[in-house]
Amino acid sequence: MAELNKSLKKSQIVTLFNNIPPIDGLNFNEWIQVQRGKKTDAIKTFDDFSKYVNYAKEKGFHFVYLMNSPKALSASDFEPLKNAFINLLDYLENLECKDIKFANTQIPTLIEEYKPGVFSYNSSTASEYHTISQYDYLIKKFSNLEIINVANDEIFNFKFLKQLRKKYPDKKFEIMVNEPCLRGCPARSTHIASGLFARFRCLEIKKKLGVVYAFFKSGFVYPWHLKYYRKIGINNFKFSAYPSSRYNFQLENMIQYLQILENGVENYTANDFLEGVYASNSFFVNVFKEMDKNIKLADIIPYMPDIKYFLKNGHKCTYNCETDCDYCKQCANKFKENFLKNNK
């Protein structure tokens, strides 16, 4: 990533997010942190983890520690974890790792009880905030909240985003560009909190919608969309390691995204785009193999939902989708007619 940054002019990878994989004496059972990696011999102690954090800092990256489980704690849940939690805070303070990403407001509240004024905070997309008042009350409570990740269902709500930017000019807002859940998924927080044990799966809905419509309804912000966010003062974007965030990060997916952002779409095929950026999402990639591999990315973009439509109408998605508006479905039907051999 450090080497990649040297070749990029239009964007930079500036922040890395992670947490300690399972080690002795630090088992939160995902009450506090959603585990990002499996148990490994490479990291058995705090000191082992420190080496990786310090290496990232030496390479110029900012590091944010993830405590972004949305699971709410009861007193009986927290008591057995209390000592390990305090030990972790002590460790992070000594490591000078003082930025915490949270999804459950209990976490920064507890941190402030034990370490007042030491840490600053990022709110996660998993917080699922959808109104100005929610953000307002959150910022009033945590004045040291620095970065706010916008809920996925609001990423095309430009009226809402502009008002957030206007009300909080000193805060940074961040958009996730490759959220795997469908917009409108009723179980997004459950997916995050329960991992592979989640019983409500987007995949079942995607199959019912059909691959093209599901692709257009997913929470993807394409490289050619970013300039519209920058125009309203949103300059932070997050790339998730889904679906292998718990095991290995597929750097190639992010590289392809950044290269398209850097170089434009002219020299890429649609297949390059799908098998590069979305290689980890086999549901989309496999069915899109029905497309001619030589079709240019630039040729399919006019058939995809246009970000300019959402600049004017994105605020209506919460109440107009498939009632008074079928824009994405119309785009899907035209796309299938023109590009898919079996018209699926």
C-alpha positions in Angstrom: 0.0 0.0 0.0 2.9 2.4 0.8 4.3 1.6 -2.7 0.9 2.1 -4.3 0.6 5.5 -2.7 3.7 6.6 -4.5 2.0 6.0 -7.9 -1.3 7.8 -7.0 -2.0 11.5 -7.6 -5.8 11.6 -7.2 -6.1 9.7 -4.0 -4.1 8.3 -1.1 -4.5 5.4 1.3 -4.1 7.2 4.6 -5.8 5.1 7.3 -5.7 1.4 8.3 -8.4 -0.2 10.5 -8.0 -3.3 12.5 -7.9 -4.9 15.9 -6.1 -7.6 17.8 -6.9 -11.2 16.7 -7.8 -13.6 19.5 -5.0 -13.8 22.1 -4.9 -15.2 25.7 -6.8 -12.9 28.1 -8.5 -10.9 25.5 -11.7 -12.7 24.5 -14.6 -10.3 24.2 -16.8 -12.8 22.4 -17.5 -10.0 19.9 -19.3 -7.9 22.5 -16.9 -5.0 22.1 -14.9 -5.7 18.9 -16.0 -7.6 15.9 -13.0 -9.9 15.3 -11.2 -9.1 12.1 -8.8 -12.0 12.0 -8.5 -15.6 13.1 -6.1 -16.8 15.8 -2.6 -16.8 14.5 0.9 -17.7 15.7 2.1 -14.4 14.4 0.2 -12.5 17.0 0.0 -14.0 20.4 0.7 -11.0 22.6 0.2 -7.2 22.7 3.8 -6.8 21.8 3.3 -8.9 18.6 0.5 -6.7 17.6 2.5 -3.5 18.3 5.1 -4.5 15.8 2.5 -4.3 13.0 1.0 -1.1 14.2 4.4 0.6 14.5 5.4 -0.7 11.1 2.2 0.8 9.6 3.0 4.2 11.3 6.6 4.1 10.0 5.2 3.7 6.5 3.1 6.8 7.0 -0.3 5.4 7.8 -2.7 6.4 10.5 -4.1 3.5 12.5 -7.6 3.3 14.0 -8.5 0.5 16.4 -11.8 -1.2 15.8 -14.3 -1.6 18.6 -17.2 -1.5 16.3 -19.4 -4.3 17.4 -23.0 -3.0 17.5 -24.0 -5.6 20.2 -25.4 -3.8 23.2 -24.0 -4.9 26.6 -25.8 -5.6 29.8 -24.1 -5.2 33.2 -23.8 -8.9 33.4 -22.3 -9.1 29.9 -19.7 -6.4 30.7 -18.5 -7.5 34.2 -16.5 -10.6 33.1 -14.9 -8.5 30.3 -14.2 -5.4 32.4 -10.5 -6.2 33.4 -9.6 -7.2 29.8 -11.2 -4.1 28.5 -9.3 -1.8 30.9 -6.1 -3.6 30.0 -6.7 -3.1 26.3 -7.2 0.6 26.9 -4.0 0.8 28.9 -2.2 -0.9 26.1 -3.6 1.3 23.3 -2.7 4.4 25.3 0.9 3.2 25.7 1.0 2.4 22.0 -0.2 5.9 21.2 -3.1 4.4 19.3 -5.8 6.8 20.4 -8.4 6.6 17.7 -11.3 4.2 18.3 -14.0 3.3 15.8 -17.3 2.3 17.5 -20.8 1.3 16.6 -22.3 1.0 20.0 -22.4 4.2 22.0 -21.7 2.3 25.2 -18.1 1.8 24.1 -17.0 5.5 24.0 -19.1 6.1 27.1 -17.2 3.3 29.0 -13.9 4.5 27.6 -14.5 8.0 29.0 -15.3 6.5 32.4 -11.9 4.8 32.6 -9.8 7.1 30.4 -11.5 10.5 30.2 -10.1 12.7 27.4 -7.5 10.2 26.2 -9.1 8.9 23.0 -10.9 10.3 20.0 -13.6 8.5 18.1 -14.9 7.5 14.7 -18.5 6.3 14.4 -19.0 3.2 12.2 -21.5 2.7 9.4 -22.9 0.0 11.7 -24.2 2.8 14.0 -27.0 3.2 11.4 -27.8 6.8 12.0 -30.3 8.4 9.6 -31.3 11.8 10.9 -29.6 15.1 11.6 -30.8 14.9 15.3 -29.0 11.6 15.8 -25.8 13.0 14.6 -26.4 16.2 16.6 -27.0 14.4 19.9 -24.0 12.1 19.2 -21.6 15.0 18.7 -23.0 16.9 21.7 -22.2 13.8 23.8 -18.8 13.1 22.3 -17.1 16.4 21.4 -14.0 14.4 20.4 -15.9 12.6 17.7 -13.7 13.3 14.6 -14.9 11.1 11.7 -18.5 10.0 11.0 -19.2 7.1 8.7 -22.5 7.7 6.9 -25.0 4.9 7.1 -25.1 2.9 3.8 -28.8 3.7 3.1 -27.9 7.4 3.1 -25.0 7.4 0.7 -27.1 8.6 -2.3 -29.2 11.0 -0.1 -27.3 14.1 -1.3 -29.7 16.6 0.4 -29.0 14.9 3.7 -25.3 14.8 3.1 -25.2 18.5 2.2 -27.0 19.4 5.4 -24.6 17.3 7.5 -21.7 19.0 5.8 -23.3 22.4 6.3 -24.1 21.8 10.0 -20.7 20.3 10.9 -18.0 21.9 8.7 -15.3 20.9 11.2 -16.1 17.1 11.1 -15.0 14.6 8.6 -17.7 12.4 6.9 -16.7 9.1 5.4 -18.5 7.0 2.8 -17.9 3.2 2.4 -17.6 2.5 -1.3 -18.1 -1.3 -1.4 -20.7 -2.1 1.3 -21.7 -5.7 0.5 -25.2 -5.4 1.9 -28.1 -4.2 -0.3 -29.3 -0.7 0.5 -32.3 -1.3 2.7 -31.0 -4.5 4.2 -32.9 -5.0 7.4 -30.2 -7.1 9.0 -27.0 -5.1 8.3 -26.1 -4.7 12.0 -26.9 -8.3 12.6 -24.5 -9.4 9.9 -21.7 -7.4 11.5 -22.4 -8.6 15.1 -23.0 -12.2 14.3 -20.7 -12.9 11.4 -21.2 -16.3 9.8 -23.9 -17.1 12.3 -26.2 -14.5 10.7 -29.4 -16.3 9.6 -30.9 -13.5 7.5 -28.7 -13.3 4.4 -28.7 -10.7 1.7 -27.8 -13.4 -0.8 -31.3 -14.9 -0.7 -32.8 -11.5 -1.5 -30.2 -10.9 -4.2 -31.3 -14.1 -5.9 -34.9 -13.1 -5.8 -34.1 -9.6 -7.2 -32.0 -11.0 -10.0 -28.3 -10.4 -10.3 -28.4 -7.1 -12.3 -31.1 -5.4 -10.2 -29.3 -6.6 -7.0 -26.1 -5.2 -8.3 -27.7 -1.8 -8.9 -29.4 -1.9 -5.5 -26.2 -2.8 -3.6 -24.3 -0.2 -1.6 -21.5 0.4 -4.2 -20.0 3.8 -4.9 -18.1 3.6 -8.1 -14.8 5.4 -8.8 -16.5 7.8 -11.2 -18.9 8.8 -8.4 -16.4 10.2 -6.0 -16.1 13.6 -7.6 -19.7 14.4 -6.7 -19.0 13.7 -3.1 -15.9 15.9 -3.2 -18.0 18.7 -4.6 -20.0 18.8 -1.3 -16.9 18.5 0.9 -16.8 14.8 1.5 -13.3 13.6 0.8 -12.9 10.4 3.0 -13.8 7.0 1.6 -13.5 3.6 3.1 -12.8 0.3 1.3 -14.0 -2.7 3.2 -12.1 -6.0 3.0 -15.3 -7.9 2.6 -15.8 -10.9 2.5 -12.4 -11.8 3.8 -12.0 -9.1 6.5 -11.9 -11.8 9.1 -9.1 -13.6 7.4 -7.1 -12.0 4.6 -7.4 -8.6 3.0 -7.6 -8.9 -0.8 -5.5 -5.9 -1.8 -6.0 -6.5 -5.5 -9.7 -5.4 -5.3 -8.7 -2.0 -3.8 -5.8 -1.6 -6.2 -8.2 -2.0 -9.2 -10.6 0.5 -7.7 -7.9 3.1 -7.2 -6.4 2.5 -10.6 -9.7 3.2 -12.3 -10.1 6.3 -10.1 -6.6 7.4 -11.1 -6.6 6.6 -14.9 -10.3 6.8 -15.8 -12.5 4.1 -17.3 -11.3 4.3 -21.0 -8.7 1.5 -20.9 -10.8 -1.0 -18.9 -13.3 -3.6 -19.9 -16.4 -4.2 -17.9 -14.9 -7.6 -17.1 -11.8 -5.9 -15.7 -14.0 -3.9 -13.4 -16.2 -6.8 -12.2 -13.4 -9.3 -11.7 -11.1 -6.8 -10.2 -13.1 -4.6 -7.8 -15.8 -7.2 -7.1 -13.8 -10.4 -7.4 -14.6 -11.3 -3.8 -18.4 -11.1 -4.5 -18.8 -14.2 -6.6 -22.6 -13.8 -6.9 -22.2 -10.8 -9.1 -19.0 -11.8 -10.9 -20.2 -15.3 -11.9 -23.5 -14.3 -13.4 -22.0 -11.3 -15.2 -19.8 -13.7 -17.0 -22.7 -13.9 -19.4 -21.4 -10.6 -20.7 -19.0 -10.4 -23.6 -15.6 -10.1 -22.0 -14.5 -7.4 -24.5 -17.3 -4.9 -23.7 -15.7 -1.7 -22.5 -16.4 -0.3 -19.0 -17.3 3.0 -20.6 -20.0 1.3 -22.7 -21.9 -0.1 -19.8 -21.8 3.0 -17.5 -24.6 4.8 -19.4 -26.8 1.8 -18.6 -26.0 1.8 -14.9 -27.9 4.0 -12.5 -26.7 7.5 -12.9 -25.3 9.3 -9.9 -26.9 12.5 -11.3 -30.3 11.0 -10.8 -29.6 10.6 -7.1 -28.2 14.1 -6.8 -31.8 15.2 -7.4 -33.8 12.2 -6.1 -31.6 10.3 -3.6 -33.6 11.6 -0.6 -36.7 9.9 -2.0 -35.2 6.4 -1.9 -36.4 5.7 1.6 -40.1 6.1 0.7 -40.4 6.0 -3.1 -38.5 2.9 -4.0 -40.8 0.5 -5.9 -43.8 2.6 -5.0 -43.5 5.8 -7.1 -40.0 5.1 -8.5 -38.6 2.1 -10.3 -35.6 3.9 -11.8 -33.0 1.2 -10.7 -35.3 -1.6 -12.0 -35.6 0.2 -15.4 -31.9 0.5 -15.6 -31.5 -3.2 -14.8 -34.0 -4.2 -17.5 -32.2 -2.1 -20.2 -28.9 -3.5 -19.1 -30.0 -7.1 -19.4 -31.5 -6.5 -22.8 -28.3 -5.0 -24.1 -25.5 -7.0 -22.4 -26.6 -10.3 -21.0 -26.9 -13.2 -23.4 -29.5 -15.1 -21.4 -31.3 -11.9 -20.2 -31.2 -12.9 -16.5 
